Amino acid sequence: MGLSYAGIPIKTMSQETFWILLSKKLSGEASPEELVVLENLILEHPEWQYAIQNLGEIWKNQPKKDHTEEEDAYMLHLQRMQELNVPFGNMPDQTPVVSMSGRKKMKRWYWAAAVLLVLAGAWTLLMKPFKTSQGQEMARQVSEITTRPGSTSKVELPDGSMVWLNAGSKLTYNKDFGKELREVTLSGEGYFDVTKMKDKPFIIHTSNINIKVLGTAFNVKAYPEDKLSETSLIRGSIEVTIKNRPNDKIILSPSEKLVVENDKMTRPVITANKEKMNVTTATMPLVSVNKLRYHTADSSIDEIAWIDNRLIFRNETMEELALRMERRYAVQIEIEAEELKEMKVNGIFDQESVSQALEALKEMIPSINYVKEGNQIIINR
């Protein structure tokens, strides 16, 4: 018979039970038995390792303060569950008596759950992939990890590979990842440090390119709305296939970057044999291989500076920079003056706030003005 807790088999435990155990672990109130149950739940659902890593970091870095607002939100959530006759977890005596009028003193793990619920939006994250206690299949066949604008994240995949995701990115992979294949799909930007497995290549699919590796470190930038997709190799070797040119495989060496134009254009194609040369046209993206750019001050690599929360822009248009700033600062930027959109700029934003970054841009281009209202920014002459 499989492992159980409070008479309930691990495989039939609900997502609420996982949340309880995780909150207890973070608050230091989990018993040895509960830690074993949590560990086995993670083995059953490896995609939840992402939640544990990131929520643990959020909990560890929270300043000491009065979390009355978070407690109210959490208690309201429990109240709604009770009104719908939805039990909170399968473990006995875990549901607090909900009272919005008379506050009861919460155990530390209740408080941990309240803080994480509000700060991380974790409840939505954890409710997605699981099975109910009645055995109804609620899990999707694909695990999905997303980062919101203004945030980055780090996750360990089931094979031990590490992935850093930039703002506004999404990584998906099948739940059988690593059993026979190691395949992921990326929309956005990610830095990969892949565990080497000779018999199981690691494959990344994006909207425009596919990347195949055995064990290496590299960065992939593939936002659908960008003009270019980039693959930057830090160490090892990777094989890149462009989707509408499946017979052309490009092998990158360390310190090289493949740049692929996302917008396909009709271009001339020359073919020749012994008798004649033919010039035809085909729809294909522009492709180039360039060297990585190193920052002279500390020899850091520009293409992966975002991991250290740095935004380095070299000879970029204001329109391109605005898009990167939107992701970094979780804002919306509109450039009203058409002539500004193609203006080239150079610089580095390190720890600057969005207001400081805008002031720095104004120093670079004294003729511009901007208006900021909330997260809406308008740039004009």
N, C-alpha and C positions, 0 to 999 in steps of 0.2 A: 504494500500500500504506500502511496506517495506521501510526502511531507504534508502535515496539516497544522493548523493553529486554531485554538479554541474550537476544535472539532470540525473545522472547515478545510477541505483540501486546498492546497496552494493554487491549483489550476482554476478553481472556481471562485477565488477571491475577487472582490469587486475593485474598481479603480479607487473608490473612497477609502478602502482599507490600505491601499498603497500610499495614499496621501497621508493617512494617519501615521503610518509607520515612518514615512519620510520625515514628517514634522517632528515626531518623537526623536528620531535620530539626530536631526539638526539641533534640537533643543537639549540634547543630552539626557532625555528621559526614557529612551528605549532600553528594554531589558535585553540580556543576551539572547533569549529565545526570540524576541521580536527582531533583533538584528539578523538572526539566521533566516527568519521568514522573509525579511526584506531582501536579503541577498539572493534567496531562491526565486523571489518574484522577479528580480532583475534578470536572472538567468532565463526565466520564462519569456521575458520581454526585454531584450538587450537594447531596443531603441529608447528605453527610458533612462539609459545611462546618461544621455544628453541632459535630461531634466535634472537629474541628481547633481551633475557637475555644475551646471549653471545656477541652480537654486542654492546650492551650497555656497557658491561664491557670493551671491546676493546676500544670503543670511550672514556670512562672515563679515562682509563689508558694511553692514548697516550700522549707522550711528545709534547710540543709546538715546532714546527719546520716548515721549508719550505716544503710543500707537492707538489712541482711542478711535481715530477714524478707521483704521484698518480693522479693529475689533468689531466696530459697528457694521462694516461691510461683510465681514465673515459671519457674524450672527444673523444678519439679514439673509445671507445665502442659506444658512441652515434653516431659518424660519420658512423660507420658500420651499425647501426640500420637504420639511415636515408637512406643510400644507398640501403638497402633492403626494404625501404618503411614501416618499422616497427615503429608505433607511440610509443613514450615514455610516457606511462600512458594514462588515459582517461580524465584527468583533463585539462581544457583549459589553454593555455599560460604557460605550464610547461616545454616544450622542449627548451633548450637553442640553440641559433644559434651556430653551431659547426664550429670552425675555428682553424685549427692546426697551421696556419701560423701567425695569429695575435691573441694573447691570450686576451680574454675578462675577465673582473673582474667577478668572480663567486660569487653568493650568498653563504652564510655560509652553507646552506643545500646542495648545489651542492658540496661544499668542503667536507662536511660530507660523502656524497655518494661516492665521489672519494676516500677518505681515506679508508672507509670500504670495498669498492670494491676490492682494492688491498691487504689490510692487512688481510681481513677475507675470501676472495674468496666468499663473501656473495652472489654475483649475481647467481652463480651456485646453491647455497643452496636454494635461494628463487624462482628460476625458476622452481623447480621440481613440487611441488604439487599446482595446481590452475586450474581454469576454465577460458577460454578466454571470451572476451566480446561477441563473437558470440555463446556462450553457448557450445562450443565444450569441451568435457571432456578430460582434460589433467592430472587430479589428479590420482595418484595411490591409490589403496585401502589400502596401507600400508604406514605409516609414518616411516621414517628412520632417525636416529641420529647417526652420526659417529664422531670419533675423530682420527686425524692424529697421526702418530708417533711423539713423542716430545711434545704432548699437552694433557691436560685433560679438561673435561668440566662438568658442572653441569646443570641439566635440571629439570623442574617441569612438571610432567605428568598431564593430564587433571583431574585426581582424587585428585590432591594435593600431591601425593607421590613425593619424591625427589630422584634423581638418579645422582650419580657422576660416570662418565665414565673415565676409565684409557686410556692411549695412545693405539692407534691401535684397538679400540673397536667399536662395532656397536650394536645399540639397535633398534628393530623394533616393531611396534604395529599397530593393525588395527585402522582405523579411527573411528570405533564405540566403541573404548576402553572406558570402564566404564559404558556403557549403560546397558549391561547385564553381560558381562564378563570383567575381568581385566587380560589380557594376554599379555606378551611381549616375544620376543626372543632375547637372548644375545649371541653375539660372542665376546669374549674378557673378560674384567674385569669391574665389576660395584659394587658400594656400594649403597644399597637401604635402604631408610627410608620410609616405606610404611604406608600410611594412613589407619587406621582401618575401615573396612566395613564388618560387620558380614555376610551380605547376598551376598557379592561379594568377594570371595577369590582372592588373587593376585597370578598369576601363571607365573613362568619364565621357558622358554624352552631353553636348551642349546643342544649342539651336543650329550651329553652323559647323562645328568640328567634333571629331571624336579623338580621344587621347588614350593611348595604351602604354602602360608602364609595368615594370616588375617590382621595383623598389627604389624610390627616389624622392626628391623634394622639388616642388615646382608650384607656380602660381597660375591660375586660370582666371581671366577676366572675360565674362561673356554675358553682359547685361543685354537683353533683347533690344532695348531702346538706344544703345550706343551704336556709333558708326563703325566701330572696330571691335574685333575679338582678339585677345592676346593670350599667348601661352609662354610663360617665362620659366626657363629651366635653371634651377639653382645648382643641383648636383645630379649625377646619374645620367640616364638617357631616356628619352620618350619618343614615341612614334605618333605622329598626328596625321589624321585623315580628314580631308575637307569633304563635307557631305555630298556635294554635287560633283566631286572628282574622286570617286572611291578607289580608282586605280593608282592615284598619286599618293605615296606615303612619304612624309617629310620627317626625317630623323634629326632631332635637335641635340646639340652638345651643350655642356655646361656654359652658362653665361650668354646663352642665345635666347632670342625671343622671336616667336612666330606671330606675325600680325596679319589678320584676315579681315578684309572689308565685308561688313555684314550685308550691305546693299549690293545685290548682284547686278552687274551691268553687261550689256552686249559688247564683247571685245573680239578683235580679229584673232584667229587661230591659224597658224601656218603648218601645213603638213607637206611632206615631200617624199618622193620615191625616185627611182633611177630615171624615170621618164619625164616627170613634171612636178612642179610645185603648186600646191593648191592653197588658196587663202579663203577660209570660211569664217563664219561668225558663230559664237557660242555665248550663252549666258553663264558667266562665272565671276567669282569675287576676285579682287586684287589681293595677291599674297606676297609677303616679303619676310625675310629673315634678318633680324637686326641684333646688335649687341645690347646687353642689359646696360642700364645707366647707373653709375655709382656716384654717390654723394661725396664730393671731395673732402669735406670736413672730417668725416669718420668712416669712409669707405662702405657705408651702408648702401643697400640696393634700393633704388627709387621704386621699382615695381612692387616691392613688398613692404614699403614704408608704412602702409596703412595698418599693418599688424601692431605697430608701435604708436598708433593713433596720430600718424603724421600724414599730411596731404601735401605731396610734392607735385608741382605742375611746371612743366617746361615747354614753352612754345605752344601752349594750348589756347584755343579760342575761349572767349568769355562764355560762350554758350556751353562748351564742354566743361569748363570749370564750374559753371552754375549747376550743372547736373550732378557733379561730384559733391558739391557743397550741399545740395538737397539731401543726398544720401547720408552724408556725414553728420549734418546738423538737424535732420528731420524737419526741414522747412520746404516751402515752395517758392521758387524764384522765377520772376518774369522779367525778361529784358525787353523793354518797350522800344528802345532805339535800335533799329535794324543794324546800323553801322557798328554798334558795340558788339553784336553777336560774334562777328568774325575777327574782332581785335585780339591779338596774341598777347598772352601774359605769362610771366615767370615768377615763381616764388615758392615759399614753404609755409604752411600753417601747421604749427606744432601743437601747442596746448591752448591756442586761441579759442575764445567763444565765437559764436556766429557774429555778434556785434563787433568784436575786435577784428575778425576777418574782413568784415565789410569796411571797416575804417582803414585797414591795410590796403584794400583794393582802391579805396578813394585816394590814398597817398600815391599809389602806383599810377592811377589815372585821375588826376585832379579834376577833370571836366565832368566826371560822373556824379550823380546824386542817387540816393536810395531812400525809400520809405519802408519802414518795418512796422507792421502791425500784427502782433502775435507771431505766428509762424509763416505769415505771408510777407514776401519781400518784393518790391518793385524797384528795378534799376533803370535809370534814364539819364539823359544828359542834363 
